[in-house]
Amino acid sequence: MTEKPELDSQEHPQLIKYAEDVSKLYQDLKKENDLLRKANHALVISYYQTVLMGFDLISLCNEFLGGHSKRVARYAGNLAEALAVDEDDKINIKLAALLHDMGLIGVPQKTLINILSGKERSAETLGIYRQHPNVNIRPITSNERFKDIADIIRAHHENMDGSGFPNGLKGYEIPVESRIIAIVNGYDLVKQLNKKAIDPEKVISEMEKDVGTKYDINIFGTFKKIIIKQDPFTDTINISLDKLSPDMVLAKPIIAANGIMLLSAETEIREDHIVSIKKYTKHHKSESQIIIYKPK
């Protein structure tokens, strides 16, 4: 066998220098690409946190809608992680889940609950409701960066058998991200609209009749496994204000003695929340016990 001759640095100095330059250029480009990817990821997280703060404010006016949106975002993130979705796509799914019902902000809470529980009889009101996936995306469609998020939101009420709305998409015509949100959205609504608190297994059992027609069977199977094992919005505990720490999630709003809601339920506690509440309670009375979801 004839061996390949090795490059001699004295005979081929230009080739050796060229190879070294290419290698250095590749490493520099790789570093730049990594920096850009990290910066983009930080931007997406920052945008998500900004939108989340907006929903904390919405919760003060419509506790049902605000709480629902924040829970669906948490469920969607957990399911995306279980499906091994990459980090940037997971943040996009959480953002789309948080914004999925933005088009319902102007609907009174009582009317919204009637619609979702099947008690609303007005064809006009139901028609408006069925258009909310399109209304949701109007504020973000002008931004190319969030076009994919708009597509996810638009399709979150489409069904696997084509019976959904607003466009009657079927099967894999529906973006996988939308299929994820459809499941966690349905789960939270079954829990919240049932007059009696029901455990995850009972909710899943009620949803299973719609698997294959409404819900993606494979994604639902993964969700069933993780939610029965651990639903972050079930068990609650009472703590004092001095025990409150960042990343805890409120199960009940924090209300001052004069009736003012300081923080709504489902708020993910930040350091600035704690500082503000402590400043307020120096001069005003508030509930001594705070109810949070038990950390898992």
N, C-alpha and C positions, 0 to 999 in steps of 0.2 A: 504494500500500500504506500502510495506516495504521500508524504507529509506536506501540509500546506506551509509555505514559507512564512515566517513571522516578519512583521514589519521591523526594519532596522531604523532606529531613530536617527542614525547618522545618514542613511541613504534616503530616507523619506521624511525629512523634517517637516515639510509642509503638510503631509497627510496626518502626521502625529499631532501637529498644532491644530489642524482642522477638527480632528476627533475630540481633542480636549476642549476646544471652543464650543462645539456642539453639545458636549456633555454638560459644560457649565451653563450654557443657554437653557438647556432642558431643566436643570435644577432650579435656575432662576425663575423660569416660567411656572414650574410646579409650585414654588413658594408663593408667587403672585396669585396663582389660581386658588391656592389654599386660603390666602388672605381674603380674596374676593368672596369665596364661598362662606367663610366665617362672618364676613361683614354682612352678606346678604341674609344669612341665617339670623344674625342679631337684629337686623332690620325687621324681618318677619315676626320675630318674637316681640319686639318693641311695638309693632303695629297691633299684634294680638292683645298685648297688655293694655294698650290705649283703648281698643274697642271694648275690652272687658270692663274697664273703668266706666265707659259709657253705659254699659248694661247694669252696673251697680246703681247708676242714677235712674235708669228706666225702672228698676225694681222698686224704687221708692214710690213710683206712680202706679205701676202694674206689677205687683209682686208675683202673680202667677206667671206672666210671660217672661219677666226677667229671670226668675228662678229656673223656669223650664229651660230657657236658652243656655244658662250657665251649666246646668246639670248635663244637658245633651252634649255640650262641648267637652265636658270631663269624660263622659261615657265614650264619646267618639275617639278621644285621644287614647283611652285605654284599649279600645278595640283595635285601633290602627296599630298600636304597639304590639298587640297579640298577633296581628296579621303580618308582622315584620315589615311594616311600611317604613321607609327611610324618614329621618328626622324632619327634613324640610317639608315633605309631603304630609307628615303627621301634623305639623303646625298649620298647614293649609286646610287640612280636614277639620281641625279644631276651630279655626277661624270661620270656615264655612258653616260649621255646626252652630257657632255662637250667633251668626248672622241669619240663620236659616228662616227665622220667623220675623225678620225686621219689618216686613210689609204688613204686619199685624199690629204694629205699635199704636196706631190710631183707633183700633177697635176696642170698645169698652170691655173691661175684664169679664163682666157678667155675660155679655154677648159672646165673647170668645169661648167661654166655658160651655155655653149652650151649644155652640157650633161643634166643638170637639166631642161633646158627650152625646151628640145626635138629637138634641132637643130643639134646635133651631129649625123653624118651618118656613122662614121667609126666603123665597127663591132669589131675591135680589141680594140679600145678605150672604147667602151661600155662594152666589156667583162671584161676589167680591172676594170671599175667602179663597175660592179656587184660583183666583188670579194672584194671590199673594206671592207665589214663587217668582213671578215676573216682576212684581213691584219691589221685591226684596233687592233685586240686583241693579236697579236703576242708578243708585248712587255710586256704584263701583265699576260699571261697565266702561266708563270713560278712561279708566286707568288700565293700560295694557298689562301691567304687572299682576293685576288681580282678575284677569279674564278667566283663568281656570277656576278661580274661586266662584265667580259668577255662574259658570257652567255647572258646578257642583250644586250650588244653591237652587238653580232653576229646576233641577231634576230630582229633588229630594222627596217629592210626592208621586213620582212615577212608580208603577208596579211591574213586577216581573212578567205578568200576563198581559200587560198593555192597557189595563183598566184605570191607570192613574192619571194624573193631570200635572201640568197644563198641556202637554204635547202628546200624550199617549205612547210614550216610548216603551219598548218591550225588551226584556232580557238584557243581553249585553250591550244593547244600545244605551242603556243607563250607565253613566260613569260609576266605576266601582266605589268612588268616594261618596257618591250620592246614595248608593245601596247601603253603605255603612251608616250614614246619617239616618236613612229611613228606618233602620232597625232600632237604633238607640232612641230616636225620636218617638217611635211607637211604644217602646218599653217605658219611657218616662211618662207618657200620656196615660197608659194603662194604670200605672202606679198612682198618678196624681188625681185622676178622675174617678177612681174607685173610692166610695165613701169610707170604706174600712181599709186600714193599712194592710197591704198584702205583701207577703214575702216574695223574693225573686223567683222561687220555683213556681209559685202560682201565677205570677205575671208571665213567665216563659210559657207555661202550660196554656194560658189563654191566647198567647201570640202564635203558638205552633199551628193552629188551624189555618193560618194565613201564609205559612212557609211554602214557597214554590209558586204561589200566586201573587202574593204581595212582596214577600221577602226572599232574598237570595238564600238558598238552602245552605250553601257552604259557609257564607259569612255568618249566618244565623247560628250554625253549629258551633263556630268559634266563640261567638258572643255568649251562647248558652253556657259554655264551659267556664268562661271567666266571670260572668255575672253571678252565677249560682255560688261560685267559690268566694267571690268578694264584690259586693255592691258598696261603693263608698258612701252612699246616701241612705243608709239604713239605721245603724246603731248611733245613739246620741249620748253625750255625757254633759254634766254641768261642771263648769269651772268658774273660778273667780277672775276678775279682770287682770290681776297681777300674774295669772297663769296663761293668759292669752299670748300666743306667739305667731309669727309669720307662717303662712302655709296652712294654718287651720282653716276650716270652712264652717261658717255659721249655719246652724240648723234652724235657728229662729232669729228674727231681727233683734237688734239691740235698741231698746226704746227708753227714752228719758222719761222722768216722772211727769213732765208736762205733755207727754204723748208724742213728742217729736221722735221720728225714727232716725237713729244715728247711723245705723248700717242695716241693710236688708239681709234676709236669709240668703244662703248660698254665696255670700261674699267670701272670696278667698282673702284671708287676712294678710295685709302688708304692714311693714314697719310704720308707715305714716298713718295707717288706721289707728294703731295702738297709741301713737303719740297724740293724735287728735282727740281720741276718746278720753285719755287720761287728763288732757287739758280741760276738756268739757266737764268731766266729773269733779274737777276741783271746785267748780262753782255751781253745778247743777246735779241733782240726784238722778241716778239711773238704776236700772235693775242690777242688783248685787250679783246675781248668778247669770252666767252667759252659757247658752246651750250651743254646743258644736257637734259636728259629726265626729264620731270616735275615729281617731287616726288609725289607719290599717298598718 
